[in-house]
Amino acid sequence: MSTRYLESLFNPASIVVIGASERSNSLGGMVLRNLMGGGYPGKLLVVNQNDYDNVHGVPCVKKVAKMDFSPELAIICTPPDT
């Protein structure tokens, strides 16, 4: 098996966290804070359907279609019904 495609999983140049918010109990917010706290060096973006300009200082868009780049990794942190 080739490891060619694993580079984007284990060392992504960009990550989008879908569902992150400013709420203290938000799973997406916790993931985002952990990425930032761990010193993630790449580009970060948040997708949240609410009217946030940014979440914890990271730029935020309302829909995936509004992203201005294609991230190497997407972390989805939304309730199962969404």
Secondary structure as UniProt FT lines:
FT   HELIX           4..6
FT   HELIX           7..10
FT   STRAND          14..18
FT   TURN            24..25
FT   HELIX           27..37
FT   TURN            38..39
FT   STRAND          43..47
FT   STRAND          54..55
FT   TURN            56..57
FT   STRAND          58..61
FT   HELIX           64..66
FT   STRAND          73..76
FT   TURN            80..81
//
